[in-house]
């Protein structure tokens, strides 16, 4: 609000002469006392009219193009399904070792899982793997083709900015100036999720079709290691998601709403 | 890229862009159990369709040397009901029905007279564990030739002595490594592992490897709701690896 008023003040100085035609359109809300005819006839009401015609300008950025927003939410939903159903599947054999003797690594509470039983969980997993994969392919294709990836891809030049940002978030250090849509720590986090996604998809293919994709199984060090990698990719997502959600809460509504509407009102960065 | 625009324009733009995202909300139907049950079952059918397309009939499953095979004691006994349906092994025959030229009962000796295949392959359970085992038997494809099966038919329906039942696609059945298995670790199948005859197909998950075989029917049509013991409860029908 404060900013809007400031903008208004600045613009007032350079208020243009009102013309009857645009007034009839944009000034209609001003009420019955202001009529286009009177404007032309008398110069007196010019001042209040000028204010009405010169509206407050808002700084805004179209941060998230539609394909990014669609894939973000499809990924959010499918990740929830993949993790919860995946934990249910893991529950059927919660180990990375041999069947005999079976060493139970962790006992996952049923309440954290989806599907009701192994077969049900597999149904969810085998359905949402398609959403997850399709969304991932669409996301990557869009990022590359549109060039939008430049805003988010973590590059070597971002390395030096990671620690100051982490210090700010975790140790109350000074806030580094905002240099663009994403800070280096964000770029690192978001780029990592692409890595987790690719890893979980490829290792998932190995677990699903170890024979048809034997070359891929070989690349991941075999069927057993692929299962470990698949689990590790999920752990990566599980590390990312809480931090992501906390940041979303801390940064308020305008930031969150931008992932729905694409538009961010009054972004914290310049340019 | 920062732009400056009127508040009402920003609101209008935001609203329009928000509406464009609305189709994603369609995924919300998965929140309703009655709908989602059908949808995820359809998802598995779609996956099975894709799996059938991915299946390469000439591509062999990995084979292992004898030193990679787990000891017999570490090859789990897995049964859905009983581990011994008390088959009279002396009188046992495999009944062959359906689209075949020579239907009837086939003895174990007739099956063993076909070329014998021995292979060390991975047995993968849907639960996530696997064991490399040693198997011996006759190729299903050789047996289908013996009985004069119409290999243009789509499915084999399998019935078992323990009331387990299965069905498999013809392409997988004719795979070079798909066996009517009567030996494990060089010994005749023991009762827990499916004596006298079981399926052994390294391109399929464990629950497809029916034990205690009773009959095989060559057919183009599967009875709905009777495609496999676990499949009818929700497991993938194709179950391919």
Interface residues (C-beta under 8 A of the other chain):
Chain A: X4 X7 X55 X56 X57 X58 X59 X60 X61 X62 X66 X69 X70 X73 X74 X77 X81 X89 X90 X92 X93 X95 X98 X99 X100 X102 X118 X119 X120 X122 X123 X124 X126 X127 X128 X129 X130 X131 X209 X210 X211 X212 X214 X223 X224 X227 X257 X260 X261 X262 X263 X265 X267 X269 X270 X271
Chain B: X1 X2 X3 X4 X5 X6 X7 X8 X10 X13 X14 X15 X17 X18 X20 X21 X23 X24 X27 X30 X39 X40 X41 X42 X43 X44 X46 X47 X51 X54 X55 X56 X59 X61 X62 X70 X73 X74 X75 X76 X122 X124 X125 X126 X127 X128 X129 X130 X131 X202 X203 X230 X233 X234 X235 X236 X240 X241
